[in-house]
Amino acid sequence: MNTYNYRKLLLAGSASIGFLLSSAGAFGANWLTLQGTEPQGAEKLAKVWGFVQVQYQDDKSDPNPGGGYIPPKLIAPDWDSQSAFNVNRARIGVRGVAMPLDQKINYFMLLEMGNNGITEPGGSFAKMTDASITFNHLKGARFRAGLFKYPGAEEGLQAIHVFDYINFTWVTGQMLLERFPNRNYTPNIPAQPIPPEVAFNGFEKGVGAFRDVGVQMFDWFNVGEDWEISYAAMIGNGNGLNWSDNDDNKDFYLYASTEKVYGGKGPRRQGLKFFAWMQNGKRTADLTNDGTYNPEEYDRDRWGLGAKYLRKGLRVSAEYMSGDGMIWQAPHNPSFGIGPGQGNPNAPGNGANAEGKGFYVEGGYRFPGTRWEIDLRYDQYNRLDGDRFEIEFDRTTVGVQYFFNPRVRAAFNYEFRNAEAPNFPSGAGPNGNVDGIDNRIGVQITAIWSQ
């Protein structure tokens, strides 16, 4: 890492320590614990579990003046329609303790069979998303090795089957949910009619799904009667769900949180959490349209901090995130560039050396004595922040959830969406395509089961 990256690493680490020392309490769910370890005294060799999510989404966006659409106006992961039913997730997993060999060793495996950004790009029927082993022998330093979620932003780190909205925020879905560059330069795909003449996904690999293959050291500590402090440090390939590494570079991850627990357990434990995280790495990519294979290394840094509160049916959370380098543009832009940035990593409009930033504020309330919950979220993302081709995305999501029981629920979301390239007049430059991004309706059923 260069001096600049070390400085960012130190800054993120200092912020994490500051949260640990100065916060007045913390939030409930400890995802490091829930996903990386088994409960103390657990004796099951194998616990089989899983969940299914079925959804319908309808997008109200308008085409560009030529009748063409871009992916934000269509339904993922196929990007060929503005309304679609989909089994977007279907996962089955097994986890347990290495009985009778060693109770201090546990494992976690999870297989994805839904139609989403993990399986669709490669045409896979199923893909392994998690395969890890945790060693709990050292007090204060547990070790987890294999493929698993890296420590990071709340939307990515938390279990998706208890996520309170149908879609990720703009900043999480674009800046953090990584798409990996193709081996060779690949030209962008222009706006298409419906159905598109050319498949919109120009990337050969699926999304990173907030996961990496590597080794993580982590643990948590009880302080007093109701405080809990957690940390995690990880080194990984920086190549997402892909088992092997595509270069010699490695990604580094840091995470810290402090929590005041009010009661309960599991993913909906009540409390207040403050957290901070960072990740630092490089990506090797051929993004220059010169007719030759000429890969270069580009920095990819991300960091964020946030807070989350849950007590007596009331939930409030917020998070700010920032990114430097390898700013993804869209599934139809595998060159990482728009405008003069197509095929030129150093030109305006290319994300290879660009920045991004965003945030969200959200809350929800479960009505006492009922099965109903209301949710409200505002999120904003500045892609190519400070660049001439910057695009500002914002969205307000109004949601309602109905819990048939603790394991089955229905969610309805109405999203008020907008996007604008502030450095161009309406209809010009990027606005020629992002003008017309409009509201979206979504309905989703989630069913969880376990042995």
N, C-alpha and C positions, 0 to 999 in steps of 0.2 A: 504494500500500500504506500502511496506517496504521502507527503507531509500534510496535504489538504485532507486526505481521507483519515489519517490518524487524528487530525484535529476534530473532524466530525465524530469519529468514534469516541473520543474523549468527551466531547460535548454531550453526546447521547448518554454515555455512562454517567456523567456528572448529573444530568437531568434525572436519571433513574434514581441515583443515590439521594438526590434532593427530595424526590417524592417519598422515598422510604423514611427519611428523617423528619420531614415537615408535615406530612398529611395527618389529618385527624382521624382517619379510619379507612375502610375499604369495602369493596363489593363482594357479593357472594361467590359465584362460581369460580373455582380455581381450575382452569383448563389444563394446566401442567399436571395437576394431580389426577383429574378425571380421565385424561387421555393417556397418561404415561405410566400410571401405577394401578394396582389392584387394592381394594380396601384391606386394611390391616386385619389379619385373621382369616382372609379369604382362602378357601380350600378347594375351589373348583379348578379342575384341570382345564376345562373348556366351557365357556359360556357363549352360546350362540345368540346373536342378536341382529337386528337390522331395521330398516325403515323404507317406506315408499312415499314419494311425493308425486302427485298427479296434478297438473295445472291446466288452466286455459288463460290465454292472454290475447288482448285485442288492442291494436295500436291505431290511433287516430291521425297519424302524421300524413302530410301531403307530399307528393313527389316534387322534384325540381321542375322548372319550366319545360324541360324536355321530356317529362314523364318518367324520369329515372329515380330510383330509390337508393339510399345508402343504409348500411346495417342498423344504425340507431332508430330507423323508422320501420324495422322489421323484427320478427320474433326469432330469438336464438333457439337452438344453435345452427339451424339450417338456413336462416336468413332468406327464405323464399316466399314468405307470406306475412300478412299483417294480422292474421288471427289464426290460432292453432291450439289444439289440445296436445299435451305432451306428458309422457312419463319422464319427468326431468331428472329424477333420482330414484334409484332402486339399489340399495346397498345391503349386503349381508356380511357380517363379520364374526370373528371368534376371538376371544381374549381369555386370559386365565393365568394361573400360577404354575410354575414348572414343578408340580407335585409328581411323585414324592421326592424328587431329586433335590430341590432347593426352593424353599418358600420365599426367598428374597429375590428370585428371578421371575419376572412376568413378561408376557408377550401380548401383542395387539396386531390383528390382521383385519383388513377391510377390502371388499371387492365392490366396484361400481359397475352396474349394469344398466343404468339409465341413459337417456339420450341428452347429452350435454357437451360442454366444451372439453371434457376429459375423453369421452369416447368417440364423438362425432368426427373430429378431424382425421383420425386414422381409420375410420370405418370399423372401429372395434366393437365387438359385442359386449365385452367386459374388460375392465382394466383394474389392476391392483392399485389402490391409493395409499394403503398403509401396510407395513410389514416391519415391525420393530420388536426389540427385546430391551427390557429395562433391568438394570442391576441395582439393587437397593442395599448394598452391603456397607457403604461408607456413610457415616452420619454427617449430614450437611452437604453431601455430594453424590447424588444418584446419577447414573449414567444410562442414557438411552441411545441405542444404535439401530440404524436401518433407515427405512422410508417412513416419514411421519410429518405432521404439521410442524413447521418451524415456529418459534416464539415470535409473535408480532402483533399486528393490529387486531382489535377485538373482533371485527367482522370475519376475519380470516381464521383466527385462532379458535373461536367458539364453535361448538357443535352445530352444524347446519340444520339439523332437525329440530332445534329449539330456537332458530333464528326467527324473529318476530315479523319479518317482511318477506315478500316474495323475491324481490330483486335487490342486489347489492346497491350501495350508493355509487354515484358516478366515480368518485375518486378510488374506491376500493375495486370496482369492476374494471376500471381502465388502467390505473397506475400501479395497483398492487397485484391483481390477478394476472400473473405474467404470461405473455405469449413469447415463445422463444424464436429468434430469427432463423430463417432457412439457411442451409449451408451455402447456397449460391444466391446471388442477387436475383430477386423476383420482382417484376414490375407490378405496380398497383392495378387494381381492377376498377374500372370506372363505374359510375352509377348505372344501374340496370332497371329495366321494367320488371313488373311482376307477372309471372315468375321470371327470375333472372336468366339471361342466356348463358352466363358463366357463373359457376359457384362462387359465392362471395368470400369464402374462407381461403385466403392465400397462404396460410401458414401450414407447414407440413406436420407440426407437432401440436398436441393438445395443450390446454392451459396447465399452468404449474399447480393449480389448486391449493396454493399456500403451503406447499410441501417441498421437501428436499431429502436427499439421501445423505446422511452424515452421522455425527456423534454429538450428543447434547449432554451437558452437565447441568443439573437443576436440583432444587429442593425448596422446601417451604418450612417456616418456623413459626410456632405459636409464641406470642408475646403477651403476657398477662392472660386474662380470662377470655378475651374476645378479639384479639388482634392476630393477624397472620401476615407474614412477610414472605414473598416468593421471588426467586430469581431463576434465570436460565441463560446459559451461554452455549452457542452451537457453532460448529464448523461443518459446512456441507459442500456438495458439488456445485451448487448453483445451477442445476439443470432440471429442476422440477421433478416430475414423476418418472423421468427417464432414469433407468437403473444405472447406466454408465455416465461418465463425465465426457463432455465434448472438447474440453481443453484442460490445461493444468491449473487454471485459476480456481480458487475456492471462495465461498461466501462465508461471512462472519455475521452472527446474530447475537444480540443482547436484549434482555427483557428483565424488567423489575416491576413489582407491584407491592402495594401495602393495603391491607384489608381489615376492616372492622366488621366482624360477623355478627349479625343480629339473630340468626336462627335458621333452622332448616338445613338441608343438605342437597348435594347433587347440582345439576345445571341451573336450578332456580333457587339456590340458597340465597337468603336475604342478607343484604349488607351494602357497604359503600366501598368502591375500589378506585384507587388512583394508580395509573400505570404509565410506563414509558418504554419504548423499544427502538431498535435500529437494526439495519442490515446493510452490509457493505460487500461489494463484489465487482466482478468484471464480466462482460459478455464478448464473445468472439463472433463477429458477423461480417459478411461481405455485403455492404450496403451501397457500394459505388458501381454505377452503371457504366463500366468501361469495357465490357466484353471479356474480362478475365476474372479468374478466381483470385481475389485479393482481400482476404479477411484482415480485419483490424480489431484491436481490443478497445472496448468502451467501458467506462466506469458506470456502475449501476448502484446508486445509494438511495436508501429509503429510511425515514424515521418518523416517529409520531408519539403523541402523548394524549391521554384522555382520562375520563372518569365515568363511573357507572354506579347508579344507586337503585336498589330494589328493596322495598319494605311495605308490608300491608297492602299489597296490590298496586302500589305506585312504582313506576320505573322511569328514570331519567338518565340519559347518557349523552356524552359528547366526545368527539375525538378530532384532533387536527393532524394532518399527514402531509409530508413533503417528500418530493423525489427529485433526484438529479441524475440525468443520463438514462438512455434507453426508454424514453417516453413513448409508449405504444399509441398508435393513432387509431387503428380500427382493424377488424379482421380482413378487410379488403385492401389494406395498405401495408403489405409485407415489407416494403422498402423503408418503413418507419418515417416516410416523408410525404408532405403535400406541397403543392406549388413548386418552387425551385428546389425544394428539399428532396424531391424524388430523384434518387440516384446520386445525391451529393450530400454526404453526412455533415458537411461544414456549412451548408447553405441554410438560409432561413426556411423554416417549415419542416426541418428534419429533427426527429426526436432523439437521435443518437447522443447528442451533446446538450439536449434541452432540459428544462426543468418543469415541474408540475407541483401544484399544491391544492389542497382541498380540506373540507371539514364536513361534519354532520352534527346536528343536534336533534335528539329524538326523545320521545316519552310514550308511556302507555299507562292505562289504568284498568285493572280487573275489578269489575263491580262486585262488591261483597255479596255472598249468598247466591250468585248467578254464575253462568258459564260464559259470560260475555266479557270481552276486552276491547277497548278502543286504543288506537295507536296513531301517532303523528310524528312525521320526520321531515326535516329540511336538510338538503345536502347540496354542496357546491363544489365544483372542480374547475380549476384553471389549467387547461392543457397547453403545453408550450408556453408556460408563464413568462411574460416579458418579450416573447418573440413576435415578429410582425404577424405571424399566422396563428397567434394564440386564439383559442376558442374557450369561451366561458359556458359551462354547463350548470344549470341549477334545476332543482326538482323539489316539490312538496308532495309527500305521500300521506294520504289519509287511509287508515286501515281499521278493519274490524275483524276480530277473531272469535270463533265459537268453539269451546272445548267440549266435545262429546264426552270425553273422559280424559284422565291425565295423559293418555298415549295417542289420542286421535283428536285432531282439530281441523277446522276449516278457516281459511284466511281470505279476506277480500281486500284488495288494494286499489285505490284510484290515485294515479300519479299525474300531477300537473308538471309538465316538463317544458324546458326551454333551452336553446343553445344559440350562441351568437359569437361571431368573430368581430371583436370591437374595433379592430383597425381597418375594417372594410365597410363600405355602405351596404345596405340591404340588397341582396341579389348578386353581389360582387364577391370575387375570391371564394373563400370557404363558405361564405353565406349563401352562395348559389346552391349548395347542397344541404347545409344545416338549417336554413330557413325552412319552416314547415314541420320541424320536429314538434310533436304535439303530445297530447295526453294519452295515457295508457291505462287499461283496466286489466286486473289480474285476479283469478280465483285459484286457490290451491288447497288440496287436501293432504295432510300429513298423517301417516299411520306408523307408529313405532311398535316393535314387538321384541321380546327377549325371552330366553329360555327360563 
